[in-house]
Amino acid sequence: MTHVVIVGGGPAGLSAAACLAERDVAFTILERGEGPFAGLRALDPEMQLLTPPRFSRLPGMTTQGADYERFGEVV
């Protein structure tokens, strides 16, 4: 049986984990910080992304917040 080690619990690592879980592949996430996205939080603990949720949601997860209108859609 394959077991994958994912280095980093940021967006890419969590996305990889979600895709592996969908395929029933065992994995372990190695993160040196305290919990997911620790590296991003270390840069600025109060940081908030302005990316619309449709671009920042992880596979299989829902996000909170409204999608912003795209250029040309605002009346």
Secondary structure in CASP SS format (residue, H / E / C, confidence):
PFRMAT SS
TARGET T0000
AUTHOR 0000-0000-0000
METHOD secondary structure of the structure
MODEL  1
M C 1.00
T C 1.00
H E 1.00
V E 1.00
V E 1.00
I E 1.00
V E 1.00
G C 1.00
G C 1.00
G C 1.00
P H 1.00
A H 1.00
G H 1.00
L H 1.00
S H 1.00
A H 1.00
A H 1.00
A H 1.00
C H 1.00
L H 1.00
A H 1.00
E H 1.00
R C 1.00
D C 1.00
V C 1.00
A E 1.00
F E 1.00
T E 1.00
I E 1.00
L E 1.00
E C 1.00
R C 1.00
G C 1.00
E C 1.00
G C 1.00
P C 1.00
F C 1.00
A H 1.00
G H 1.00
L H 1.00
R H 1.00
A H 1.00
L H 1.00
D C 1.00
P C 1.00
E C 1.00
M C 1.00
Q C 1.00
L C 1.00
L C 1.00
T C 1.00
P C 1.00
P H 1.00
R H 1.00
F H 1.00
S H 1.00
R C 1.00
L C 1.00
P C 1.00
G C 1.00
M C 1.00
T C 1.00
T C 1.00
Q C 1.00
G C 1.00
A C 1.00
D C 1.00
Y C 1.00
E C 1.00
R C 1.00
F C 1.00
G C 1.00
E C 1.00
V C 1.00
V C 1.00
END
